Amino acid sequence: MALQAAGRQSLVDTVVETLRSQLTSGEWKVGARIPTEHALAEQLEVGRNTVREAVRVLVHAGMLRSRQGEGTFVVSTADPGEIMRGVQRAGIRDVLELRIALEAEAARLAALRHEPADLERMRAALDAQAELADAEGQPDASSLELYADHDIAFHKAVVEAAHNAALTATYGWFSSSVREALVSALGDQEMPKIVHGDHRAVLDAIATGDPEGAERATRALLEKPKRAVEALLAAR
């Protein structure tokens, strides 16, 4: 089956998509060894270097793993990239619900495991955000992006203070969707404004080692925009 590069898409990209399709369709099961570079090159009628580069992309994506002297094996038939794209296509309510699930647990763990440097990062983010606020505690239109960046920096610092590598990694790629939703909400007059006292309540609970209080404060902070979104959706 000869492959032809379509438009601007490179031949490597075409091979990546072909192999990804074979993985997600279950043609190769988790734990199975995929055909050799030579066999795949003959099957797809492309060069071995093209196959090697395509396999490297899928190894980096977490779908394949190469073992020296043994071959390349299937790690996952689910494409993490497609999962991430699904999150990015999700609505603001979906993003907020996922944030509550992740951040409430992160805050609880942060109260138990935080280190002084974690608290310093949280305070620095809140202080920097406060400097952009007007007398009513809100940013002007020209500083919305930077204001959002400081807000995300605070929440990432809370997650990192949980000292859970899996949670940090998950929130790391999710944070781009969080930021997009936040910038949209900041520019929407029907959405509640950010209240610095709500963020300080999360920080104070973490700093005093109060896991239940930290979880409760985080849920309270995020429930406000969630209720507003639900009200807007119900009114449509």
C-alpha contacts under 8 A as a table, 3 or more apart, distances in Angstrom:
res1	aa1	res2	aa2	distance
1	M	43	Q	6.06
1	M	44	L	5.16
1	M	45	E	6.50
2	A	43	Q	7.69
2	A	44	L	5.20
2	A	45	E	4.89
2	A	46	V	7.34
3	L	11	L	7.61
3	L	14	T	7.37
3	L	15	V	7.67
3	L	44	L	6.11
3	L	45	E	6.74
3	L	46	V	7.28
4	Q	11	L	6.83
4	Q	14	T	7.69
5	A	8	R	7.60
5	A	9	Q	5.88
5	A	10	S	5.58
5	A	11	L	4.78
5	A	14	T	6.20
6	A	9	Q	5.47
6	A	10	S	7.41
6	A	14	T	7.83
9	Q	13	D	6.21
9	Q	14	T	6.92
10	S	13	D	5.20
10	S	14	T	6.41
11	L	14	T	4.93
11	L	15	V	6.24
11	L	50	T	7.29
12	V	15	V	5.12
12	V	16	V	6.14
12	V	50	T	5.52
12	V	51	V	7.22
12	V	53	E	6.73
12	V	54	A	5.60
13	D	16	V	4.95
13	D	17	E	6.22
13	D	54	A	7.04
14	T	17	E	5.21
14	T	18	T	6.25
15	V	18	T	4.98
15	V	19	L	6.10
15	V	44	L	7.92
15	V	50	T	7.63
15	V	51	V	6.90
15	V	54	A	6.09
16	V	19	L	5.26
16	V	20	R	5.94
16	V	54	A	4.93
16	V	55	V	7.15
16	V	57	V	7.25
16	V	58	L	7.18
17	E	20	R	4.99
17	E	21	S	6.01
18	T	21	S	5.15
18	T	22	Q	6.37
19	L	22	Q	5.02
19	L	23	L	6.24
20	R	23	L	5.03
20	R	24	T	6.12
20	R	58	L	7.59
20	R	79	D	7.66
21	S	24	T	5.24
21	S	25	S	5.97
22	Q	25	S	5.27
22	Q	26	G	6.45
22	Q	27	E	5.34
22	Q	28	W	6.96
23	L	26	G	5.34
23	L	27	E	5.94
23	L	28	W	5.78
23	L	29	K	7.59
23	L	74	V	7.90
23	L	76	S	7.92
23	L	77	T	5.11
23	L	78	A	7.79
24	T	27	E	7.66
24	T	77	T	4.77
24	T	78	A	5.91
24	T	79	D	7.23
25	S	77	T	7.69
26	G	29	K	5.71
26	G	77	T	6.70
28	W	32	A	6.18
28	W	33	R	7.80
28	W	34	I	6.87
28	W	74	V	7.11
29	K	32	A	5.44
29	K	74	V	6.68
29	K	77	T	7.33
30	V	73	F	7.68
30	V	74	V	4.87
30	V	75	V	5.48
30	V	76	S	5.82
30	V	77	T	6.70
31	G	73	F	5.86
31	G	74	V	5.13
31	G	75	V	6.18
32	A	73	F	5.49
32	A	74	V	5.57
33	R	71	G	6.63
33	R	72	T	5.60
33	R	73	F	4.25
33	R	74	V	6.39
34	I	71	G	7.67
34	I	72	T	5.98
34	I	73	F	5.92
34	I	74	V	7.09
35	P	38	H	8.00
35	P	39	A	5.85
35	P	40	L	6.12
36	T	39	A	5.14
36	T	40	L	6.15
36	T	71	G	7.08
36	T	72	T	7.80
37	E	40	L	5.18
37	E	41	A	5.92
37	E	48	R	5.88
37	E	51	V	6.17
37	E	52	R	6.62
38	H	41	A	5.12
38	H	42	E	6.27
38	H	48	R	6.22
39	A	42	E	5.22
39	A	43	Q	6.10
40	L	43	Q	4.94
40	L	44	L	5.96
40	L	45	E	7.99
40	L	48	R	7.93
40	L	51	V	6.97
41	A	44	L	5.32
41	A	45	E	5.46
41	A	46	V	5.04
41	A	47	G	5.62
41	A	48	R	5.34
41	A	50	T	7.96
41	A	51	V	6.21
42	E	45	E	4.88
42	E	46	V	6.80
46	V	50	T	6.59
46	V	51	V	7.30
47	G	50	T	5.31
47	G	51	V	6.64
48	R	51	V	5.03
48	R	52	R	6.04
49	N	52	R	4.93
49	N	53	E	6.18
50	T	53	E	5.28
50	T	54	A	6.23
51	V	54	A	5.08
51	V	55	V	6.08
52	R	55	V	5.20
52	R	56	R	6.18
53	E	56	R	5.01
53	E	57	V	6.40
54	A	57	V	5.16
54	A	58	L	6.57
55	V	58	L	5.15
55	V	59	V	6.12
55	V	64	L	7.50
56	R	59	V	4.97
56	R	60	H	6.18
57	V	60	H	5.15
57	V	61	A	6.22
58	L	61	A	4.78
58	L	62	G	6.30
58	L	63	M	5.50
58	L	64	L	5.72
59	V	62	G	5.20
59	V	63	M	5.77
59	V	64	L	4.43
59	V	65	R	5.37
59	V	66	S	7.28
60	H	63	M	7.67
60	H	64	L	7.82
61	A	64	L	7.66
61	A	79	D	7.51
61	A	80	P	6.80
61	A	81	G	7.26
62	G	65	R	7.33
62	G	75	V	6.82
62	G	76	S	6.95
62	G	79	D	7.96
62	G	80	P	7.37
63	M	74	V	6.15
63	M	75	V	5.10
63	M	76	S	4.62
63	M	77	T	6.36
63	M	78	A	7.19
63	M	79	D	6.74
64	L	72	T	6.61
64	L	73	F	5.59
64	L	74	V	4.68
64	L	75	V	5.06
64	L	76	S	6.89
65	R	72	T	5.55
65	R	73	F	5.30
65	R	74	V	6.49
65	R	75	V	6.34
66	S	70	E	7.79
66	S	71	G	5.85
66	S	72	T	4.18
66	S	73	F	6.27
67	R	70	E	5.33
67	R	71	G	5.52
67	R	72	T	6.09
67	R	73	F	7.74
68	Q	71	G	6.66
74	V	77	T	7.29
76	S	79	D	7.44
79	D	82	E	5.36
79	D	83	I	6.51
80	P	83	I	4.99
80	P	84	M	6.19
81	G	84	M	5.07
81	G	85	R	6.19
82	E	85	R	4.93
82	E	86	G	6.13
83	I	86	G	5.03
83	I	87	V	6.46
84	M	87	V	5.09
84	M	88	Q	6.25
84	M	173	W	7.65
84	M	174	F	7.59
85	R	88	Q	4.91
85	R	89	R	6.22
86	G	89	R	5.14
86	G	90	A	6.36
87	V	90	A	5.08
87	V	95	V	7.59
87	V	174	F	7.62
87	V	177	S	7.17
88	Q	177	S	5.50
90	A	94	D	6.04
90	A	95	V	6.65
91	G	94	D	5.36
91	G	95	V	6.37
92	I	95	V	5.03
92	I	96	L	6.12
92	I	181	A	5.78
92	I	229	V	7.48
93	R	96	L	5.07
93	R	97	E	6.17
93	R	226	K	6.15
93	R	229	V	6.23
93	R	230	E	7.18
94	D	97	E	5.18
94	D	98	L	6.28
95	V	98	L	5.21
95	V	99	R	6.06
95	V	177	S	7.29
95	V	178	V	6.68
95	V	181	A	7.54
96	L	99	R	4.87
96	L	100	I	6.20
96	L	178	V	7.95
96	L	222	L	7.03
96	L	225	P	7.84
96	L	226	K	6.17
97	E	100	I	5.21
97	E	101	A	6.45
97	E	226	K	7.45
98	L	101	A	5.11
98	L	102	L	6.23
99	R	102	L	5.20
99	R	103	E	5.61
99	R	104	A	7.89
99	R	178	V	7.80
99	R	222	L	7.85
100	I	103	E	5.33
100	I	104	A	5.53
100	I	218	T	7.47
100	I	219	R	6.13
100	I	222	L	6.47
100	I	223	E	7.95
101	A	104	A	5.84
101	A	105	E	6.64
102	L	105	E	5.67
102	L	106	A	6.16
102	L	167	L	7.62
102	L	171	Y	7.61
103	E	106	A	4.77
103	E	107	A	5.94
103	E	155	H	7.66
103	E	158	V	7.79
103	E	159	V	6.58
103	E	218	T	6.92
104	A	107	A	5.24
104	A	108	R	6.32
104	A	214	A	7.50
104	A	215	E	4.70
104	A	216	R	7.42
104	A	218	T	5.48
104	A	219	R	6.06
105	E	108	R	5.06
105	E	109	L	6.26
105	E	215	E	6.47
106	A	109	L	5.18
106	A	110	A	5.92
106	A	158	V	6.68
106	A	159	V	5.02
106	A	160	E	7.96
106	A	161	A	7.67
106	A	162	A	5.40
106	A	167	L	7.62
106	A	215	E	7.99
107	A	110	A	4.85
107	A	111	A	6.25
107	A	158	V	6.05
107	A	159	V	6.71
107	A	161	A	7.93
107	A	162	A	6.88
107	A	202	V	7.51
107	A	206	I	6.85
107	A	211	P	7.09
107	A	214	A	5.42
107	A	215	E	5.56
107	A	218	T	6.99
108	R	111	A	5.42
108	R	112	L	6.91
108	R	162	A	7.75
108	R	206	I	7.60
108	R	210	D	7.68
108	R	211	P	4.26
108	R	212	E	6.34
108	R	213	G	7.85
108	R	214	A	5.51
108	R	215	E	5.04
109	L	112	L	5.16
109	L	113	R	6.06
109	L	114	H	7.95
109	L	161	A	7.67
109	L	162	A	4.78
109	L	163	H	7.91
109	L	211	P	6.67
110	A	113	R	5.05
110	A	114	H	4.96
110	A	158	V	6.47
110	A	159	V	7.14
110	A	160	E	7.84
110	A	161	A	4.81
110	A	162	A	4.01
110	A	163	H	7.37
110	A	206	I	6.13
110	A	211	P	7.56
111	A	114	H	6.02
111	A	162	A	7.68
111	A	205	A	6.86
111	A	206	I	4.00
111	A	207	A	6.53
111	A	208	T	7.24
111	A	209	G	4.49
111	A	210	D	5.66
111	A	211	P	4.97
111	A	214	A	6.70
112	L	162	A	7.73
112	L	206	I	7.65
112	L	209	G	5.81
112	L	210	D	7.53
112	L	211	P	6.42
113	R	161	A	6.71
113	R	162	A	5.90
113	R	163	H	6.83
114	H	118	D	6.08
114	H	119	L	7.32
114	H	161	A	4.90
114	H	162	A	6.43
114	H	163	H	7.56
114	H	206	I	7.54
114	H	207	A	7.83
115	E	118	D	5.34
115	E	119	L	6.86
115	E	161	A	7.10
116	P	119	L	5.32
116	P	120	E	6.38
117	A	120	E	4.98
117	A	121	R	6.34
118	D	121	R	5.27
118	D	122	M	6.44
118	D	157	A	6.38
118	D	158	V	7.45
118	D	160	E	7.57
118	D	161	A	5.56
119	L	122	M	5.09
119	L	123	R	6.18
119	L	203	L	7.51
119	L	207	A	6.92
120	E	123	R	5.18
120	E	124	A	6.02
121	R	124	A	5.09
121	R	125	A	6.19
121	R	154	F	7.22
121	R	157	A	6.20
122	M	125	A	5.30
122	M	126	L	6.36
122	M	153	A	7.60
122	M	154	F	5.00
122	M	155	H	7.82
122	M	157	A	5.72
122	M	158	V	6.90
122	M	203	L	7.16
123	R	126	L	5.18
123	R	127	D	5.99
123	R	154	F	7.78
123	R	203	L	7.84
124	A	127	D	5.13
124	A	128	A	6.06
125	A	128	A	5.21
125	A	129	Q	6.16
125	A	150	H	5.21
125	A	151	D	6.84
125	A	153	A	5.96
125	A	154	F	5.24
126	L	129	Q	5.04
126	L	130	A	6.08
126	L	150	H	6.89
126	L	151	D	7.13
126	L	154	F	6.55
126	L	196	H	7.69
126	L	199	H	7.81
127	D	130	A	5.07
127	D	131	E	6.39
128	A	131	E	5.29
128	A	132	L	7.02
128	A	150	H	6.64
129	Q	132	L	5.47
129	Q	133	A	6.90
129	Q	147	Y	5.57
129	Q	150	H	5.44
129	Q	151	D	6.81
130	A	133	A	5.22
130	A	137	G	7.21
130	A	196	H	7.68
132	L	138	Q	7.69
132	L	139	P	5.66
132	L	140	D	7.91
132	L	143	S	7.00
132	L	147	Y	6.62
133	A	136	E	7.31
133	A	137	G	4.76
133	A	138	Q	4.56
133	A	139	P	4.44
133	A	140	D	7.36
134	D	137	G	5.10
134	D	138	Q	5.32
134	D	139	P	5.97
134	D	140	D	7.33
135	A	138	Q	7.43
137	G	195	V	7.43
137	G	196	H	7.64
138	Q	193	K	7.22
138	Q	194	I	7.35
139	P	142	S	7.96
139	P	143	S	6.08
139	P	144	L	6.16
139	P	147	Y	6.80
140	D	143	S	5.70
140	D	144	L	6.60
141	A	144	L	5.54
141	A	187	G	7.76
142	S	145	E	7.79
143	S	146	L	5.43
143	S	147	Y	5.91
144	L	147	Y	4.99
144	L	148	A	6.06
144	L	183	V	6.74
144	L	186	L	7.02
144	L	187	G	7.81
145	E	148	A	5.15
145	E	149	D	6.25
145	E	183	V	6.57
146	L	149	D	4.88
146	L	150	H	6.38
147	Y	150	H	5.36
147	Y	151	D	6.40
148	A	151	D	4.98
148	A	152	I	6.16
148	A	179	R	6.58
148	A	182	L	6.55
148	A	183	V	6.18
149	D	152	I	5.16
149	D	153	A	6.09
149	D	179	R	7.31
150	H	153	A	4.88
150	H	154	F	6.31
151	D	154	F	5.22
151	D	155	H	6.53
152	I	155	H	5.14
152	I	156	K	6.00
152	I	175	S	7.28
152	I	178	V	7.70
152	I	179	R	6.59
153	A	156	K	5.13
153	A	157	A	6.06
154	F	157	A	5.09
154	F	158	V	6.38
155	H	158	V	5.04
155	H	159	V	6.32
156	K	159	V	5.03
156	K	160	E	6.03
156	K	168	T	7.90
156	K	171	Y	7.44
156	K	172	G	7.62
156	K	175	S	7.90
157	A	160	E	5.03
157	A	161	A	6.03
158	V	161	A	5.07
158	V	162	A	6.86
159	V	162	A	5.46
159	V	163	H	7.60
159	V	167	L	7.16
159	V	168	T	6.06
159	V	171	Y	7.47
160	E	163	H	5.53
160	E	164	N	7.19
160	E	168	T	5.66
163	H	168	T	7.58
164	N	167	L	5.33
164	N	168	T	6.14
165	A	168	T	5.12
165	A	169	A	6.10
166	A	169	A	5.21
166	A	170	T	6.10
167	L	170	T	5.15
167	L	171	Y	6.10
168	T	171	Y	5.24
168	T	172	G	5.91
169	A	172	G	4.94
169	A	173	W	6.73
170	T	173	W	5.81
170	T	174	F	6.25
171	Y	174	F	4.79
171	Y	175	S	5.69
172	G	175	S	5.42
172	G	176	S	7.85
173	W	176	S	6.38
174	F	177	S	5.60
174	F	178	V	6.53
175	S	178	V	4.74
175	S	179	R	6.04
176	S	179	R	5.13
176	S	180	E	6.28
177	S	180	E	5.11
177	S	181	A	6.21
178	V	181	A	5.26
178	V	182	L	6.06
179	R	182	L	4.95
179	R	183	V	6.13
180	E	183	V	5.36
180	E	184	S	6.31
181	A	184	S	5.14
181	A	185	A	6.17
182	L	185	A	5.01
182	L	186	L	6.09
183	V	186	L	5.14
183	V	187	G	6.49
184	S	187	G	5.44
184	S	188	D	6.51
185	A	188	D	5.08
185	A	191	M	5.91
186	L	189	Q	7.69
186	L	191	M	7.28
186	L	193	K	7.01
188	D	191	M	5.57
189	Q	192	P	7.66
190	E	228	A	7.69
191	M	225	P	6.50
191	M	228	A	6.12
191	M	229	V	7.41
192	P	224	K	7.01
192	P	225	P	6.06
192	P	228	A	7.08
195	V	198	D	5.53
195	V	199	H	7.06
196	H	199	H	5.18
196	H	200	R	6.19
197	G	200	R	4.92
197	G	201	A	6.10
198	D	201	A	5.14
198	D	202	V	6.68
198	D	217	A	7.10
198	D	220	A	7.82
198	D	221	L	5.71
199	H	202	V	5.22
199	H	203	L	6.40
199	H	218	T	7.94
199	H	221	L	7.17
200	R	203	L	4.93
200	R	204	D	5.93
201	A	204	D	5.11
201	A	205	A	6.16
201	A	214	A	7.71
201	A	217	A	6.14
202	V	205	A	5.32
202	V	206	I	6.29
202	V	213	G	7.74
202	V	214	A	5.25
202	V	215	E	7.85
202	V	217	A	5.26
202	V	218	T	5.95
203	L	206	I	5.18
203	L	207	A	6.01
203	L	214	A	7.59
204	D	207	A	5.02
204	D	208	T	6.13
204	D	214	A	7.96
205	A	208	T	5.29
205	A	209	G	6.23
205	A	210	D	5.13
205	A	211	P	7.10
205	A	213	G	5.56
205	A	214	A	4.81
205	A	217	A	7.78
206	I	209	G	5.16
206	I	210	D	5.92
206	I	211	P	6.81
206	I	213	G	7.94
206	I	214	A	5.65
207	A	210	D	7.71
210	D	213	G	5.25
210	D	214	A	6.05
211	P	214	A	5.07
211	P	215	E	6.19
212	E	215	E	5.21
212	E	216	R	6.05
213	G	216	R	5.00
213	G	217	A	5.96
214	A	217	A	5.17
214	A	218	T	6.14
215	E	218	T	5.21
215	E	219	R	6.24
216	R	219	R	5.21
216	R	220	A	6.16
217	A	220	A	5.05
217	A	221	L	6.12
218	T	221	L	5.09
218	T	222	L	6.33
219	R	222	L	5.31
219	R	223	E	5.78
220	A	223	E	5.18
220	A	224	K	6.74
221	L	224	K	6.11
222	L	225	P	5.91
222	L	226	K	6.39
223	E	226	K	4.91
223	E	227	R	5.97
224	K	227	R	5.39
224	K	228	A	6.40
225	P	228	A	4.98
225	P	229	V	6.15
226	K	229	V	5.18
226	K	230	E	6.21
227	R	230	E	5.05
227	R	231	A	6.14
228	A	231	A	5.11
228	A	232	L	6.29
229	V	232	L	5.09
229	V	233	L	6.17
230	E	233	L	5.10
230	E	234	A	6.09
231	A	234	A	5.09
231	A	235	A	6.24
232	L	235	A	5.18
232	L	236	R	6.62
233	L	236	R	5.42
